[in-house]
Amino acid sequence: MKRFVRGLAAISAVTVAILAGTTIPASATEGSPSGAPPEGSMGVWCVSVTGAKACFAEYGDRVWVKDTKANGEPAAGTISDTESDASWHRECFNNRGADGGWVMCNFDVPENDEGLLWAANNPFVGAEASTKIWTTII
């Protein structure tokens, strides 16, 4: 039995070592206080879920996040690719609360790529919704 447990531990360690070299490039950032995004403008997408709203502007690769529910949980806006030839993922967090207004994160992502914008209330365990986006050089 001890040999079996040691074998599983060794396999787990090797798996972690292999995966460490193949992870998706990711970036998580606490957003800076900002004004509202330019909703309704060309190249700007927004998505809402109970407790969070997120917007993405293709020009400048900017993500805005607003906490829309006073529940003590943070809000996040996430962008990620949906194409097989690219692998990127960026997260912008708003920990300022429902009265804290908008925050903005300025990312650098590959151009001319299809992706998703997610809004999440209580990231990783709470409610979330997404919409398709497109990154471009325009």
N, C-alpha and C positions, 0 to 999 in steps of 0.2 A: 504494500500500500504506500509506504514512504517513497519507494522508487517511482511509483505512478505519479505522486504529487510533485516530486522533483522534476519529472519529465514534463508535466504540464507547465510548471514554472519556467523551465528552460524554453519550451515552445512559445510561451507568452512573451518572454524577454526577447527572443529572436523576432517574433512578429512585430513588437513595438519598435525594435531597431530598424527593421525593414520599412515599416510604415513611416518612420520619422523622416526618411529621405524622400518620401513620395507624397507628402501632404500638400494640400491645396494652399497656395499663397493666400494668406488672409491678413486682414488688418481690422482691428477693433479700436475705436476712438471715442472718447468722450467729446460730444459736440460742444462748440463754442456758442454762446448766446448770439442770436441772430434775429433779423426781421423775418417776416413771412416769405415763403418761396414765391416765385413768379407764376402762380397757378394760372392756367388758361393760356400761357404762352406756348408757342411751338417748341417741341422738344422737351417739355416738362410733363412728367407723369406723377400722379399722386394715388395713394391707396390708404384706406382707413379701416380700422377694426375698433371695436369697443375698447377704449383706453389709449389708443395710439393713432397717429396719422404720420405718414412719411411721404416725401416727395423727392424726385430725382430730376436734375437738369442735365441733359446730355452735354451741353456746352459747359465745360469746367468740371464735369464729373462730381457735382455737388449733391449731397443728400441732406435734407432737412427732416427733423423729427420733432413732433409735439406730443406731449403727454396730455391726453384729453379726459382723464378720469382721476379724481382725487382718491386714490386707493392705496397709496404708499408703494406702488410698484413702478419700476422704471419703464420707459418706452424705448424702442429701438427701430431703426430703419436699416434694412440690409439690402445690398445689391449683390448679385452673383450671376455668373455666366450660365447659359443653357446650351452652349455649343460644345461639341466634344473636343475640338482642337484647342480650346482655351480653358484655363482653370484659374478663376479668380473669385474672391469673396471679400466683401468689405462690410463692416458694421459700424453704425453711428448710434451712440447711446445718449439718451436724455434722462438724467437723474435729478432734474431740477423740480420735478413735480408738476401738477396740473396748472399751478399759477406761475410756473417758470417760463412760459412761452416757448418759442421755437429755438432749437439749436441747429447748427449747420456743421457738416464735416466736408472737407475738400479732399477728394481722393484722386488717384491716377489709375485709370483702368484701360485695358486695351480698347482701341477704337474699332468702329464698324463691327460690333459684336452684339448679339441678342442676349438678353438677360432677364432677370426678375427683380422687381422691387418688392420687398416685404415690409409690412408694418407689424410690429409685435408689441403687445402689452405684456409685461413681465416676461422678457425674453427667455427662450429655451423651454418654458413650461406653460406660458399663457396663451391667450388668443392671438391669432395671426391671420393675415390675408396678404395676397400678392397680386401683382399685375405685371404684364410684359413690358420691357423697356428696350431701348436700342441705344448703344453708345455710338457716337459719330464724331467726325472731325469738324463738323460745321459749327 
